[in-house]
Amino acid sequence: MLASILASLLISSASTDVFADRAWGQFLRSGALSHHVEIVDIAIDGKTAGQLEYRLRLTDQKFGSPATVSWADSRTCPAVRVVLTRLRALSPPVIVPPGFLPEPSEILVDGTGYKLTVPVADSAGASRITWTSNIGTALAAWIDNSLVSLAPCWKPET
């Protein structure tokens, strides 16, 4: 619970941030017991040879320590495009109102929280979706794998 509050505070403090204002997507991992929150904001960073370039910002907040900010971009880190390609292939879960099958499994109170907010397309046009989950889900696997893939790419701002 505290980790979710910390994540919300980090996100709300970003509202005066120019990068956050132009970011089109965000994913985060928030450890309930460790109080370690990792937030990745994704923005377009121009074009090269006719293709979009991307810039990512990692805000890493460990309990009791100041947040650190690191950057990665698709020009210098091929893993950025791999992560975004895997994002495109990620299938959201089925919406299941109470009383409909399949019944959702039990709710986990502890663990690690995962959240993804991205643009989506539906029959009426573009919109946004926010997907939250805990450990053992497709979203958790995608975020965990993305953070591992991007780990060698993060650099302080120069």
N, C-alpha and C positions, 0 to 999 in steps of 0.2 A: 504494500500500500504506500509506504513512504517513498519507494522508488518511483511509483507512478506520479506522486506529487512532485518529486524532484524533476521528473521528465516534463511535467506540465509547466513548471516554473521556467525551465530552460527554454521550452518552446515559446512561452508567452513573452519572455524577455527578448526573444529574437524579433519581435514585431517592429522594433525600431531599427532593425538591421537591414541594410540595403540588399545583401546577399539573400537573406531569408525572403525578402519581398519579391525577388525574381526567381526563387526556387520553384520548380514545378512539382517536385516530389520529395518525400522524406520517409526514411525508415529508422526505427530505433529498437534497441534491446535494453531492457531495464531489469537488473537483478533484484528480486524482492529482498533477499537476505543480505546480499553484498552491497546494496545501494549503489551499484555501479551502472551508470546510464551512458549509452553510446548513441548519439543522434547523427544521422547522415542526411544532409540536405543536398539535393541534386538540382543543378541549373544548367541551362544552355550557355555555352561559352564561345559563341561565334561559329564560323564555318571554315573548314579547310578542304580544298579540292572538292567542293560541292557537298560535303557531308557535315552534319552538325557535330560540334565538339561539346563536351560536357565537363563541368567542374563540380567537384564534390567537396563538401566541408564536413569534417568529423568533429563534433563537440563531445569530448570525453570527460565525464564527471565521475570521479571516484569519491566515495564517502570520505569526508573530512579534508579533501584537497580541492584547490581551485580547478575549475574546468580548463582543459587544454583544447586548443583548436588546431587542426591539421587539415591539409588540402591535398587533393589528387585531381588529375585531369586526364582526359582521354588522349591528349597529345603525347603525354609522356608515360602513360600507364595503360597498356592494352587491356588489363583486367577490368577497367571501367566499362568498356564496351561489352565484355563477356558478362559482367554483372547485369547490365541493362538488357542484354539479349535473354538472359535467364529470367529476368523480371517479366519480360514480354511473354514468356512461356508459362509463367506461374498462373495456375487456375484458382480462382477464389472458391471458397466453400459454398455449398448449397445453402440457401436461406431456408431455415426450418422453424416456422412458428410453433409455439407450444401446442402439443396434441397432434402434430403431423410427423410422419416418418421420414427419414430415420431420426429417432430421438437423439439429441446431443448427449455426449457422454458427460460424466461428472465435471463439475466446475472445480478448477484448481485455484486455491487461494495463494499459495506460495509458488515459488518457481521463478521463472523468468518471463517477463512480459515482452511481447513483440508487437510492433505497430507499423503499418505501412499506409501512407496517404499518397495517392497518385491519380492522374487523370485517367478516365476510362471513356470508351465510346459505347453508346447504346443506340437504339433505333431512332431516338429523338435528337441525337447529337452528342456532344461532349459533356461530361460531368466528372465528378470526383468521387472516389471511394476511400473510406478509411476502414482498414481491416486490422483487428487486434486478435491476438491469440496468446497461448502459452506454449510450453515445451511440447515436443512430439507432433508438431503440425507441419504442413508444407511451408507455411510462412516462416516458422521458426527455422526450418532447415535452410530456406533461401537466405534469410538474414544472417544466420551463423556462417554459412558458406561464403556469402558476400563479404563479410567482415574479414574472414581468413584470406580470401583472394585479394582484397584491397590492402591488407596489412603492410606489404612492402612498398606501397605507393604513397602512403601518407607522409607529407613534408610540412614543416612550418611555413607560414606565409613568408615570401621573400620580398 
